[in-house]
Amino acid sequence: MPKGNRQQNLKVVIDTNVFVSALHFGGTPRKVVDLMWKKAIEVYISPFIEEEIERVLVSRFEWDKHMVDQVINSINEYAIMVEPEVTVSIIDAKKTDNRILECAVAGKVDCLVSGDKKHILPLKEFHEIKIMSPAEFLDYFYTKKKERLEKK
């Protein structure tokens, strides 16, 4: 297929809390991560997010280290690793949440999907990056997909 006709996948950062919820509980967050497994979205991840997924699964949910390593390896097969070069300091209450925003900026993504109702979701947008809950993102994704199909 000629490059000009190829539809560009949405570029997305999935917050640690969405990855952890998807992997441990399933539900709507799992549907977002499934889009990554299906290569329907282009997911960006940073070393911070990767380390936080590992730490939370092991310390909070008592996952076996070997199982966590397998999950991290799988994520790395599908996600694009970025090394943020810009420091963000917009969230004072929980400074580590700025690392998620830094990943989104570094990846030049379209959307950031988060379950953080206290610090990240209230921003709604950051550097022209839409910030959405998993449910909002799924609605957005399938609306965009429908619009692309109708244009054909």
N, C-alpha and C positions, 0 to 999 in steps of 0.2 A: 504494500500500500504506500503511495507517495506520502512523504512526511507532512505535507501541507494538509492532507485530509485526516490525519490521525488526531483523534480526540485526546486532549491533555487530561490526565487524571488530576483530581484535586490534590494539592500538596498539604499535608496535615501533620501537626504534632499532636500526639495522644499523651495527655498528662499521666503521670505515674498512677494516680488514683483510678483512672479509667482502665489502664492496663491491669492493675492488681484486681480490681472488681471483676473485670472480664475473665481473668485467669482463675480466680478463686470462687466467684459466685455465678458468673454467666450473665444472663439477662441482656438488657439494652447495651451496656458496655461491651459485652461479648460480640454483639452484632457489629459494633464499630470496628473492633479488632479483626473480626472475620473479613471485613472489607480489605484489610491489609493482607491477610492470608490469601485472599482471592485476587490480589493485585489490582483491585478496583480503585484504590487510593494509593498515593505515594506518601509513605510515612517517614518522618524525620525524627531522629533520636539523638541524644547527646550522652556523653559518658555519665553525666550527673543523673539523668533519667534512668539509664541502665543500672547504675549502682543503687539508686533508690528503689527500683523494682526488686532487685535482689535483696536489699536490706529489709524491706517491708515483708516480703514473702517469707523470709527466714525468721525474722524476729517477731513479727506480729501474728503470722499464720502458721509458723512452725513447719514450713516446707523443708524437705530434705535438700541439702546443698546440691546434690547431684541432679535432682529434678529441676531446681532453679537454673542450674548451668545449662541444662537442655533447653529450657524455655528461652533463656537469654540468647543462646546460639540460634534458635529458630527466629527470634525477633530480629537478630542481626542479619539473617539471610534475607529478610523481607524489607527491613528499614534501612534508611540511609543515615549513616553516622555523620554528624556535624560537630565541629569544635567551635563553640561560640567565641567570637573575638570581641564582641561588644558587651559591656557590663550594664545591666538594667537594675535600677534601684527605685522602681515605682511602688513596690509593695513593702511597707515598713513593718507591718505586724508579723509577717512570716517571710523573712528575707530569702529563704530557700525557694519560695515560689517564683522569685525573679529568675531563677535558673531555667524554669520552664519557658518563660517569655524569651529569654536569651536564645534558647534552642529554636523557637518559632521565628525569631528575627534572623538568625543565622541560616535557617533553611529557606527563608523567603517564602514561607508557606501562605496558603489561602486561609486556613482555619486552625484553631487550637481547640481541641476537645478536652474539656475538664469537668470534673464533678465537684470542684472546689467552689461551693456557693458563698463562702465567706470572703475569699481574697481574689480569685481569678475571674469567675463568672461575672461579678458585678462590673468588671471593666468593659464588657461587651465587645470592645475592639481595642487593638493596640497596634500601632504602626500599620494600619490598614489590614490587619489580620483579624478576621472574625473570630470571636470567642464564644463557644457554644457548649451546652450540655450534650451528652451522648444522644438524647432524644431529639434535641434541636438539630444536631448535626445530621442524623439519619433523615429527618424531614428535608433538610437542605440538600443533602446528597441525592435523594430520590427525586426531588423536584428538579434539580439540575440535570439529572439523567433523563428524566421525562422530556425536558425542554430540548436536550440534544437530540433525542429520538424524533421529536416532532419537527425539527429543522431538516431532517433527512428527506 
